[in-house]
Amino acid sequence: MAEQTAGSYAVSIAVQINFGGMLKEKVEQALEFIRQRTDLKPKAGIILGSGLGPFADTLKNRVEIPTRDIPHYPQSTVEGHAGALIFGTHKDVPLLAVKGRTHFYEGYSIQEVTFVIRIMQMLKIPLLMVTNAAGSVNPKLRPGDLMLITDHVNFLFQNPLRGPAEFGQPRFPDMSDVYTRKFFSAIDRIALDRGIALKHGVLWVNTGPTYETAAEVRMVQRFGGDAVSMSTVPEVIVAAQAGMKVIGVSCITNYATGIVAQKLSHDEVTETANRVKEKFTQLMSGIIEILNLL
């Protein structure tokens, strides 16, 4: 029995390694499919979080590719995540907008969750703009606020760089400036010019799909988190390894458990994100306008 168990374990590890070894090939096949439909060279990729997808509708000269058509692309199963890659321009800046990210809690591997970032890497996109819906654990962050992510805590206990180093070096990427600090002052000025009270904070990411308990929220507060989410960090880790600059913005959609007595629901998340979509679009638009200067 012990020999069978050890043998099964060895087979399991071999399967994991072999699957990892196929990831780059799958990304290349997806990229080939995409390149048959557009030759646009985006200056930035934007991942749109829950309820924030309408920003993609502002793009001109759009080429929309449903992710269900892209070879090997993992499909989003979450309400508010449409599932499309949209190539187009905003303020004459070429962009790739992702409507419908995939999450670890949906049952995908952490490498599948970051599949789209590997596509961006192969497209040689230099900047990732990543957004999400997040719950406030800091009472100073209110529903409807936008928060510039200054750092993160990875509580997923998963790292998308684990496994074969198919995509090159660095094998051990530095994470000291993963949310590119030199952009902060310019983004603050953009928000101020548009009358947006942009907050700053640390994003704490859990696996989900359950919301946090009141005890867990107290832990996050004590450990320095300002907002909690179920996404973003895996994509940012891969972007950092790929040498991309990163700008992260959270839309604060609710207070976390224990901050107020109200029960949480996904409907509240999407409703709040929809309510602030104009403010969010103004901020994203302002950042895009000065991309050449960042």
N, C-alpha and C positions, 0 to 999 in steps of 0.2 A: 504493500500500500504506500509506504514511504517513497519507494522508487517511482511509482506511478504519479504521486503528487509532485515530486521533484521534476519528473519528465514533463508533466502538464505545465508546470511553472515555466520551464525552459522554453517550451513551445509558445506559451503566451508572450514571453519576452521577445522571442524571435519574431512573432507576428507584429508586435508593437514596433520593433525596429524596422521591419520590412515596410510597414505602412508609412512610417516616418520617412523612409527612404524614397517613397513614391510621391511625397508631397510636392516637391519642386516640379516634377513632371506634370502633375495635375494642374498646378498653377500655370505652367507654360501652355498647356492645352486650353485652359480658360482664356489666357491672354491672346492666343491665336484666334479664338472665336470672337473676342472683343475687337481685335484689330481688323477683322473682316467687315466690321460695321462702322468703325470710326478711326480716323488717324489723328484725332485731336491730342495735343500734348498738354495735359493739365499742369498748371502751376501749383495747384493745391488739391488735396482730396478732403471732402467734408463728410463725416459720418453724422447722420441726423438721428437724434434720439427720439424716444417716445413722444408723439404729438408734434414733433418739430419738422416732420417731412415736408410741409408746405413750402419751406424755403426753396426746395428744388424746383418748384413751379415758377420761380423768378428767373430761371436760366433761359437764355435765348439760344437759338440755333441748336435746340435740344436733340440729342440722340438718346432715346431711352431703351435700355436693354433689360428685359425682365430677367431676374436672377435665375428663375426656373429654367431658362433656356441655356444658361452658361454651364458648360461641362464642369461637373464636380462641385459646383457652388452650393453651399449649405443654405437651406431655405428657412426664412424666419417664420415662426408659428405664432407670433405675438400680435395682438390687436394693436393697430397704430403703426405697424411696420410693413410697408407695402411690398417690398422685395423688388428693387430695381436699381441698376446703376445708370445714372443720368450724366451724360457728357454734354457740356454746353458752356456758355459764357455769361458772366455777370460783370457789368461795368467793363466789358471787353477783356476780362481776365478769364482764360480757359480753366475750367474746373471739372472735377469728377465728384458728383454728389451721390451718396449712398443712402437710399431710402430702404430701411429695413435691415438693421444689423441682426446678427445671430448671437445668442447668449449661451453661456456654459450650462445654465439651468435647463435649456431645451434638450439637453442630452448629447450635444455635440462635443467632440474633443476640443481641447483648448487650442490646438492647431487649426481646426476647422473654424473656430470662432474668429481667428485672425487671418483667414484665407484672403479676405479682401485687401488687407494691408500688404500681403505678399504680392498681390496683383499691382498695387500702387508702387511697390518697390521695383518691380520689373518694368513699370511704366516710367520709372525714374522721376516720380513725383517728389519734390523736395520738402513739401510742407503738409502736415496732417492737421486739420482742424476737426477736433472731436467734441461731440456734444452729447449730453444725456439729460434725462430727468432724474432728479435726486431729491431725497428727503432731508430735511433740516434736522440736525442734532444740536445746532447752535441757535439758541432763541433769537439771536440777532439776524439770522437769515429767515426771511418770511416767504411764504408761498407767493410766487410771482417774481421773486428776485432772480437776477442772473448772477452767477458766481464764476469768476475767473479761477480755474484750478491752478494752484501754485505747487502742489505736490500730491502724492497719493500714498495710501496704505493698501497693500495687496493682501486681503484676507480671504482670497479664493483658495489659497494653498495650492495653487497651480501656476506654472510658468510656461508660456508658449515656446520658450527657447529650449526646453528639455527635449533631449533626443538628438538625432544626427544633425550636425551643423551643415545642412544642405545649402544654406543661403550665405555662407561665408562668414567672415570675421566682422566685429569682434566676437569671440566665443563668450567672453565675460564683459558685457557692455556696462559702461559707467552710467549711473542713474542720478548723478548729482544735479543735472540741469535738464531733466527730461521734459518739463514744461518750460520752454525756452524763455528765460527771465528777461532777456534783452527786449522782448516784445511787450512786457507788462506796461511800461509807462506810455507807450504809443497807444495801446488798447484802452488804457484808462482815459487818455485824452479823447479818443473817439467816443467813448461812452459819455464823457462829460459834455462834449459838443452836441450830443443827441439827447441830452437830458435823462440819461440812464444811470441810475445809482448802482453801478457795478460793484459787487462785493468780491473779496478774495477769500479763498479757503482751501483746506485740505480735503480731498475726496477719499473716503473709505469705501472699499468695494467688498461686498459679500457675494456668496454664490447665488442666493435666492433659491427658488422663487418666493419663499415666504418673506414677509417684512420682518424687521428686527423686533425682538421683545424689548420691553422697557429696560430690563437688566442689560441686554446687549447694547442698547443705546447709551446707557450710563458708562459702559466700558469704552465705547467709541469716544465719548466726551473726554474721559480721563486719559485716553491714549492719543488725543490731539486731532481727532477727526471733526470736521465741520458739517459735512453732508455725506449721505450714504447712497450708494447706487449698486446695481447688479451688472455693470458693464464697464467699458472704457479702458480699464487698466491693461487687459491683455493686448488690445490694439496698440496702446501707447508703448508697451514694452517692446513689441515687434518693431514699431516705428523707430524707437531709439536704437535698436540693434541695426536697423537699416540705414541709420544716419539721417533720418528725417527730423526736421524741426517740428515742434508740436505746440499747438494752441488748444487749450481745453476750456470749455464753458459748460457749466451745469445750469439747467433751469430748475430752480427750487419749486417743486410742485406740491409739497405737503410738509407738515411737521412730522417727525418720526414718533413712534410709539412712546408715550409717557410725557412728551412735551405738552400735548393737549389731550383731552379725553376722547376725542373723535376717533372712530375706527377708520382704518385705511382701506383704500380700494384703488384698483387700476383706473377706474372711471375718473376718480379725482385727479390722478396723474395726468391723463390725457386732456381732461377739461381745463386744468390750469395751464398746461403747455399751450393749448389752443388759445387761451385768453391772452397770453403774452407773446404770441407768434409775431406780432408786428414789431414789438420791441426787440425781440430776438433777431428778426430780419434786418432791422436797422443796424444792430451791432455787427452782425456778420457782413453786411454790405459795406460798412465803414472799414472793417478790417481788410476786406478784399480790395477795396479801392487803393489801399496803400501797400499792397503786397510787394510791389516792386521796391518799396523803401524799407521793408522790414529786413 
